[in-house]
């Protein structure tokens, strides 16, 4: 999906610039399109990017839930992240884990694992 690729690219740029609102906007729009066309890899990547937006906004529990939802989608569809995607997942997870006590991170991540992409739209 070319449009989701463009939107996630814009989301990455916004995240690197520290703009939480614009990061959320681009990734949320990408999620809307990916969910509409049942594109699980794009859906997971969009959720992961939305987690980055929430980290920038200081909303770490919500970021943990988003990461949990993205991981559950990957598992359900047998999608292993590539090397660069794995590095991004690890980076985001490390940031959330640094901000939340481990039991809270685990609980929020598991809460996210039972949510669907529609819950984030």
Order of alpha helices (4+ residues) and beta strands (2+ residues): alpha-alpha-alpha-alpha-alpha-alpha
